[in-house]
Amino acid sequence: MKTRLYPPCIKQLTLAIAIGASLITQAFAQDLTPASPESVGLSEQGIEDLAAGMRKAVDEGNLAGIVSTLIRDGKIVHLDAYGYQDIQDQVPMTEETIFRIFSMTKPVTGVALMMLHEEGKFSLEDPVSQYIPELAGLRVAAADGPDGVPETEPADHEMTIRELMSHTGGLTYGLFSRSQVDSMYQAANILDANGTLKDMIDKLAQIPLRQQPGSLWHYSVSVDVQGYLVEVLSGQTFAEFLQQRLFDPLNMGDTGFAVPDSDRERFATMYQSGQGGLTQPQDALGGDYREPVTFYGGGGGLVSTIGDYMKFTQMLANGGELNGVRVLSPESVALMRSNQLPEGMEEIPGYPGNQFGLDFAVVVDPSRNNGMSEGSYWWWGIGGTWFWIDPVENLTFIGMIQNRNLMYARQLQAISKELVYSAITESNR
């Protein structure tokens, strides 16, 4: 397979958009048309090195396949599919391959909720319990107690929607940490794929918070709760809201909570790399993504293609608009990518040099983030997919893989960043 190097775009539209205190300055129409690397301040050799670096992960046996893209000034300068979406059946990886994006669902959910914020449906300082009364009066675990049930104390305050959107509300996941509260999440099967978001809320109402609201950034089911909040505020199911308000307007036809039978041949197989090579995990994390779906997980339930996610991220890079379709105001996008951590929290655990906005991590120290500019916002998924948006260099990178080796996924993320920033010949810094 040969790397795509696109010819110069025939037509460029000059457009300058100033966004308050944001760092974005757009110089071209943001319509995801192809362009040569040189036309947007990148080197052709650097883009070839980027493609080679991503393909190397497949050639060395660490991945079955990969699709990656780099966009600068709204122009696609790299879009490459390599390897296989299914090794056993020798199905090639393509730009149309459908991936489990897991936690890359979270920014989508955040955008949906911010659409309702713009409509005046809520304030970020409102208590979550104002709209989800089942979560009123939650107590907080204070110490381990008998029979696996922690001793509790009153909450300092009711969890706010700002805290819910920044993983500082006191919730947990039951997966990535150990505590009696985490064990209670596991026993309750909080994210039961056969249940509903309302079922999840009813379970959470019976379990104390893991820590005081506003005291700690702790990765959690907060974004699944946000999905339910969208349902309450909109009067629609979360899936209906996303389809009508986001996916249809942006023409994201391959994004949703299930893969139709007619598209199953495009659905990538999940692998895990290790000393024994590539194997298929046996835990069926995320389910089989077949209809009917009843649990619309805002924290990790979506599937998508690289083409669809390009539209979503470019909408954000443009300050909330893509090809004449406005989803959010520039002010809302700027708010989402601004630090929302409580005073005294310098960075989020496990991600040096990063703070947290509304459903995005936000880079504050480029030296510890492989050259990403200050203010870049990003996230990734447990299946290996990752993206970042750099508003200083006006670029977006997306990598789509299906590999549950999280350590390797983090390594590949770092490699992609180093290669991308090495390709820049005309920097905006």
Secondary structure, 3 states (H helix, E strand, C coil): CCCCCCCCCCCCCCCCCECCCCCCECCCCCCCEECCCHHHCECHHHHHHHHHHHHHHHHCCCCCEEEEEEEECCEEEEEEEEEEEECCCCEECCCCCEEECHHHHHHHHHHHHHHHHHCCCCCCCCEHHHCCHHHCCCCEEEECCHHHCCEEECCCCCCEHHHHHCCCCCCCCCCCCCCHHHHHHHHHCCCCCCCCHHHHHHHHCCCCECCCCCCCCCCCCHHHHHHHHHHHHHCCCHHHHHHHHHHCCCCCCCCECCCCHHHHHHECCCEEEECCEEECCCCCCCCCCCCCCCCCCCCCCCEECHHHHHHHHHHHHCCCEECCEECCCHHHHHHHCCCCCCCCCCCCCCCCCEEECCCCEEECCHHHCCCCCCCCEEEECCCCCEEEEECCCCEEEEEECCECCHHHHHHHHHHHHHHHHHCECCCCC
